[in-house]
């Protein structure tokens, strides 16, 4: 073993595939087939099974067990006593033909005592709250808490509160790649209220289709994609929902909470809708007919395309 690797005298490291600068502390046990990158910190009482790959600069706090078919990418933090699993129906002395692969992507953090069910992916930059029970894959940069875990926010997503001037119709940039908020005119009288938007005036394109999203359970997430050419205009005509917008370098969160507020999304902007109230109805106007080829559904691919590294 290289002199650049520190292994505590009370640790058992059977693997020879450990990167430079890694530290393995007391009572940790690393099996022969495990692969550990450089500059990692493996704390007291950690167990790492054979078919486990750990990237560079990973911190694994005390009491964590990483079982076969677990992949931990670079710069991940795993908090104390976080629990990983690789078998959905475990029985004593009965083993599946293949263990389910669990992947924690680059830069994610997993809080103390969180439980990660098998066969899931924790997206890059995601934040898993302490004690969360993760039953489904977590999108990149999402913050999840609770049992079962649900998305409550996104890392570095600044809230954009619309502040419009006194004129009847106003448009405000939210600082993300051409995304704008539109304060739509409202006519009120004793019979009720009417909110109106005019095509190519308030809505900055001619729609070819619309769709209405409703009946979304509060913990569910919609969107999670970008469009190559399609423009969209979103109005929450009832209830409210939050929209995360991301241009690959910054992200914002906008609350659509009244039918007189519209959100324009140009192409090549990543968008997620969540925090739906039970009565939420989201109207989406689209500049193009449906085309599955126009969707970018993988966030890593989106980042490569928008940053010109495809």
C-alpha positions in Angstrom: 0.0 0.0 0.0 1.3 3.5 -0.9 2.8 5.6 1.9 0.5 8.4 0.7 -2.5 6.4 2.1 -3.3 6.5 5.9 -4.9 3.4 7.4 -5.5 3.4 11.1 -3.8 0.5 13.0 -7.3 -0.7 14.0 -8.8 -0.5 10.5 -8.9 -3.5 8.2 -8.4 -2.6 4.5 -8.2 -5.6 2.3 -8.4 -3.7 -0.9 -5.2 -2.6 -2.8 -7.2 -0.2 -5.0 -7.1 2.9 -2.8 -6.2 6.3 -4.2 -3.5 8.6 -2.9 -4.3 10.9 0.1 -7.2 8.7 1.3 -7.6 8.2 5.0 -9.2 5.1 6.5 -9.9 5.4 10.3 -10.4 2.9 13.2 -12.7 -0.1 12.9 -13.4 0.6 9.2 -13.5 -2.6 7.1 -12.9 -2.4 3.3 -13.2 -5.7 1.4 -10.7 -6.8 -1.3 -12.8 -5.9 -4.4 -13.7 -2.3 -3.3 -12.3 0.6 -5.3 -11.7 3.9 -3.5 -10.5 7.1 -5.1 -8.0 9.7 -3.9 -8.3 12.1 -1.0 -11.3 10.3 0.5 -12.0 10.2 4.2 -13.5 6.9 5.5 -14.4 7.4 9.1 -14.7 5.0 12.1 -16.9 2.0 11.8 -17.5 2.2 8.0 -18.0 -1.1 6.1 -17.4 -1.2 2.3 -18.3 -4.4 0.4 -16.6 -5.8 -2.6 -18.6 -4.5 -5.6 -18.4 -0.8 -4.5 -16.8 2.0 -6.4 -16.0 5.3 -4.6 -14.8 8.4 -6.5 -12.4 11.1 -5.4 -12.7 13.4 -2.4 -15.6 11.5 -0.9 -16.4 11.8 2.8 -18.1 8.8 4.5 -19.0 9.5 8.1 -19.1 6.9 11.0 -21.5 4.0 10.9 -22.1 3.8 7.2 -22.3 0.5 5.2 -21.9 0.4 1.5 -23.1 -2.8 -0.1 -22.4 -4.5 -3.4 -23.6 -2.6 -6.5 -23.2 0.8 -4.9 -21.4 3.6 -6.9 -20.4 6.8 -5.2 -19.1 9.5 -7.5 -16.7 12.4 -6.7 -17.2 14.9 -4.0 -20.0 13.2 -2.2 -20.7 13.5 1.5 -22.4 10.7 3.3 -23.5 11.5 6.8 -23.3 9.4 10.0 -25.3 6.1 10.0 -26.8 6.7 6.5 -28.2 3.4 5.3 -27.9 1.9 1.9 -29.7 -1.2 0.6 -29.4 -3.4 -2.5 -32.2 -6.0 -2.2 -35.9 -5.1 -2.2 -37.0 -8.4 -0.8 -34.2 -9.6 1.5 -34.4 -13.1 3.0 -31.8 -14.9 5.2 -29.5 -17.1 3.1 -31.4 -16.2 -0.1 -29.5 -14.0 -2.6 -30.8 -12.3 -5.7 -29.2 -13.1 -9.1 -28.2 -9.5 -9.3 -28.1 -6.8 -6.7 -29.8 -3.5 -7.6 -27.4 -0.8 -8.4 -27.5 2.4 -6.4 -25.7 5.5 -7.8 -24.9 8.7 -5.9 -23.9 11.3 -8.4 -21.1 13.9 -8.1 -21.4 16.5 -5.4 -24.5 15.1 -3.7 -24.9 15.1 0.1 -26.7 12.5 2.2 -27.7 13.5 5.7 -27.3 11.5 8.9 -29.6 8.5 9.3 -31.1 8.8 5.8 -32.2 5.5 4.2 -31.6 5.0 0.4 -33.7 2.2 -1.1 -32.1 0.0 -3.7 -31.9 0.6 -7.5 -32.1 4.4 -7.1 -30.1 7.3 -8.4 -29.3 10.4 -6.3 -28.7 13.2 -8.8 -25.6 15.5 -8.9 -25.6 18.2 -6.3 -28.7 16.8 -4.6 -29.2 17.2 -0.8 -30.9 14.4 1.2 -32.1 15.6 4.6 -31.3 13.9 7.8 -33.6 10.9 8.5 -35.1 11.0 5.0 -36.3 7.7 3.5 -35.6 7.9 -0.2 -38.0 5.7 -2.1 -37.5 7.1 -5.6 -34.6 8.6 -7.6 -33.8 12.2 -6.7 -33.3 14.7 -9.5 -30.0 16.8 -9.8 -29.8 19.6 -7.2 -33.1 18.7 -5.5 -33.5 19.0 -1.7 -35.6 16.1 -0.3 -36.8 15.5 3.3 -39.2 13.3 5.1 -40.6 9.7 5.0 -41.2 9.1 2.1 -38.8 11.8 1.0 -40.3 14.6 -1.1 -38.8 17.6 -2.9 -39.0 20.8 -0.9 -36.6 23.0 -2.9 -33.5 23.1 -5.1 -29.9 23.9 -4.1 -29.0 27.6 -4.9 -32.4 28.3 -6.3 -33.1 31.9 -5.4 -36.7 33.0 -5.0 -37.8 35.5 -7.6 -40.7 37.6 -6.2 -42.4 39.5 -8.9 -42.2 43.3 -8.3 -44.1 45.1 -11.1 -44.5 48.8 -11.7 -47.9 50.5 -11.6 -48.7 50.2 -15.3 -51.5 47.7 -16.2 -49.3 45.2 -18.0 -45.6 44.7 -17.1 -42.9 42.2 -17.9 -40.0 41.4 -15.6 -36.8 39.4 -16.2 -35.9 36.9 -13.6 -32.3 36.8 -14.6 -32.3 33.4 -16.3 -31.7 33.2 -20.0 -34.6 35.2 -21.4 -37.2 33.9 -18.9 -39.8 36.6 -18.0 -42.7 37.0 -15.7 -45.8 38.7 -17.1 -48.3 40.6 -15.0 -51.5 40.1 -17.0 -54.4 42.5 -17.0 -57.4 41.8 -14.7 -60.9 43.2 -15.1 -63.0 43.1 -11.9 -66.6 43.9 -11.2 -69.5 42.6 -9.1 -69.9 39.6 -11.4 -66.4 38.4 -10.8 -63.0 38.8 -12.3 -61.5 38.2 -15.8 -57.8 37.8 -16.5 -56.8 38.1 -20.1 -53.7 37.6 -22.2 -53.2 38.5 -25.9 -51.2 36.4 -28.3 -48.0 38.1 -29.4 -48.6 40.8 -26.9 -48.6 39.2 -23.5 -47.8 35.8 -24.8 -44.6 36.3 -26.9 -45.3 33.6 -29.6 -48.2 32.0 -31.4 -49.3 28.8 -29.6 -49.8 25.6 -31.6 -51.0 23.6 -28.6 -51.9 23.8 -25.0 -52.1 21.3 -22.1 -53.5 21.5 -18.6 -51.8 19.9 -15.6 -54.1 19.2 -12.6 -54.7 16.7 -9.9 -51.1 16.5 -9.0 -50.4 15.2 -5.5 -48.4 17.7 -3.5 -45.2 15.7 -3.3 -45.0 15.0 -7.0 -42.8 16.8 -9.5 -43.6 17.6 -13.1 -41.4 18.9 -16.0 -37.7 18.0 -15.3 -36.7 18.7 -18.9 -35.7 21.4 -21.4 -36.9 22.0 -25.0 -34.6 22.5 -28.0 -36.9 24.7 -30.0 -40.3 24.9 -28.2 -41.3 28.1 -26.3 -43.8 27.8 -23.4 -46.0 30.2 -21.4 -47.3 29.0 -18.0 -50.3 30.3 -16.1 -51.5 28.7 -12.9 -55.2 29.3 -13.3 -56.2 27.9 -10.0 -54.2 27.2 -6.8 -50.5 27.6 -6.9 -47.3 25.8 -7.8 -43.6 26.6 -7.9 -41.4 26.6 -11.0 -37.7 26.0 -10.9 -35.8 27.5 -13.9 -32.2 26.7 -14.6 -30.0 27.9 -17.4 -27.0 25.6 -16.6 -25.2 28.2 -14.6 -27.8 29.7 -12.2 -31.3 28.7 -11.1 -34.3 30.5 -9.7 -37.6 29.5 -8.2 -40.8 31.3 -9.2 -44.2 31.0 -7.5 -47.2 31.0 -9.8 -50.0 31.8 -7.4 -52.7 33.7 -9.4 -54.2 33.5 -12.8 -52.9 37.0 -13.7 -49.3 35.9 -13.6 -47.7 34.2 -16.6 -44.2 32.8 -16.9 -42.5 32.7 -20.3 -39.9 29.9 -20.9 -37.7 30.2 -24.0 -36.0 27.1 -25.5 -33.0 25.6 -23.8 -34.1 26.4 -20.2 -34.4 23.5 -17.8 -37.7 23.7 -15.9 -39.3 21.8 -13.0 -42.8 22.3 -11.5 -43.5 21.2 -8.0 -45.2 22.3 -4.7 -48.6 21.9 -6.3 -51.5 22.7 -4.1 -54.4 20.3 -4.3 -56.5 22.7 -6.3 -53.7 23.7 -8.7 -54.4 23.8 -12.4 -51.5 24.8 -14.6 -52.2 25.9 -18.1 -49.2 25.6 -20.5 -49.2 27.2 -24.0 -46.6 25.8 -26.4 -45.2 27.2 -29.6 -44.8 23.7 -31.3 -46.8 20.5 -31.7 -45.7 17.7 -29.5 -42.4 16.2 -30.6 -40.5 13.8 -28.4 -37.2 14.6 -30.1 -37.5 18.2 -28.9 -37.2 17.2 -25.3 -33.9 17.0 -23.3 -34.7 14.9 -20.3 -31.3 14.2 -18.9 -29.9 17.1 -16.8 -26.2 16.1 -17.4 -26.9 16.1 -21.2 -28.6 19.5 -20.9 -25.6 20.9 -19.1 -23.3 19.6 -21.8 -25.5 21.1 -24.6 -26.1 24.5 -23.0 -22.4 24.9 -22.0 -21.2 24.0 -25.5 -19.4 20.9 -24.5 -21.5 18.3 -26.4 
